[in-house]
Amino acid sequence: MSDLHQGGCQCGAVRYQFRAPLRDIAHCHCSVCRRSTGGILVTWITVPRASFTWACGEPARFASSPTCERYFCPSCGAHLALFTTLSPNSLDVTIATLDHPEHAAADRHIWTQSRLPWLEIDPLLPQEQQERID
């Protein structure tokens, strides 16, 4: 499988691509991700920032915290990516917006201290109460 991956928003106005292996994929349970997407969790892949490009369109940006900026489609609102100054050389991309998300299985849960108590977590995946950033 090629390391070139593409994705985009629901309406097709914003497209991206990155060249990186499909690893370092986490289900995030933090309340900020829940509120910004409306989902019970968000699954992210962390990729080298230098490998990522916006291929079509220009995303809107929202500073969701002092250290995080989220990118989304200004037309349909799809949440596409996140940049944090805590990890300046990487970018997190939402797995669900990949053209082939079926190839990108999560390898852990993060921010489980914030998970919704009624959500069952896959016990085979490691869990981090917060998130370890290397």
Secondary structure, 3 states (H helix, E strand, C coil): CCCEEEEECCCCCCEEEEECCCCCEEEECCHHHHHHHCCCCEEEEEEEHHHEEEEECCCEEEEEECCEEEEECCCCCCEEEEEECCCCCEEEEEHHHECCHHHCCCCEEECHHHCCCCCCCCCCCCECCCCCCC
